[in-house]
């Protein structure tokens, strides 16, 4: 029976090629965009190397200082605050401090000026991140305390300075300072916000140590929790410590607002969902936009299916006259639609692969390597099945309720 359904479905698809083309285009285009978008979001928020522990990592990504006459908003917080109030929280496996983001740094190679993204971190940073070292190893907390002029560089920096030769143990000059290369890691995509950089050096190598006493600044604190279940306890302890902050000049600033967040919660806050919206608000917004994007193709496909079925009224009437049940007719029409959507999904997956390959090769996002993974592929198949089922059941049910004489005479009025 199912083989006959498939044969009939294939013949029906070939009967009206224009309708089939429009249907396949709507399905393929919609699925291509959704899969490509999902891959980009997964690349941003998902646990991918080197921050494969992002699901267990909280961070301080923003802060606000208020006083009687002024307000300061920062994309981070001061090293002095993190060092004094954020260390030793129960449930935190590793705590790290690093600059909020890389800053531009200049080098000269054979007289040519080269720009790199330089990031200062402590030794614990390399315990939270899981970099694969192509050469050497990370610098340590002792290197940071001793202000040893060492650096970890990425592949791109190694190629700029040393070509195809090994970089371990050699020296690079960045912003007029000389660093010995102790490690080389693969390039990290720019949208991996917690890990990205071209060159990483110890915080202790900063030109001045005044930052160590400051409450305000451009540093992030990363908290690797032993378990996700420890998040509430860690946040509560951190909030209690905020109440004990001593302000050096209360006449200037006497209130501090900041919180521990996952990277998705931080992005949700910055996108205007509010500090309390968090991951749930971001997920709801993304889901709503995806459903809205799918709605029009689904409605168009339903209309096309009704038009396609209307052409077969006489066939439906004859089959019902010979005893075909409504259940049998609904099953046949749904199988036809699922076959159509499966073909469209193959085109959609191919389109998504081409879109992601174009984005990767265009270098719109430096170092990013976008590709479908099995999780997103299975989501796409599930979405396709739902797409075909939802857009096929109503037209099939509507036509299956026709009386044989009514169907033979022309179907729906």
Buried (B, 14 or more C-beta within 10 A) or exposed (E): EEEEBBEBBEEBBEEBEEBBEBBBEBBBBBBBBBBBBBBBBBBBBBEBBBBBBBBBBBBBBBBBBBBEEEEBEBBBBBBBBBBBBBEEBEBBBBBBBBBBBBBEBEBEEEEEEBEBBBBBBBBBBBBBBEBEBBBBEBBBBEBBEEBBBBBBBBBBBBBBBBEEEEBBEBEBEBBEBEBBBBBBBBBBBBBBBBBBBBBBBBBBBBEEEEBBEBBBBBBBBBBBBEEEEBBEBBBEBBEEBBEEBEBEEEEEBEBBEBBBBBBBBBBBBEEEBEBEBBBEBBBEBBEEEBEEEBEEBBEBBBEBBBEBBBEBBEBBBBBBEEEBEBEBBBBBBBBBBBBBBBBBBBBBBEBBBEBBEEBBEEEEBBBBEBEBEEEBBEBBBEBBBEBBEBBBBEBBBBBBEBEBEBBBEEBEE
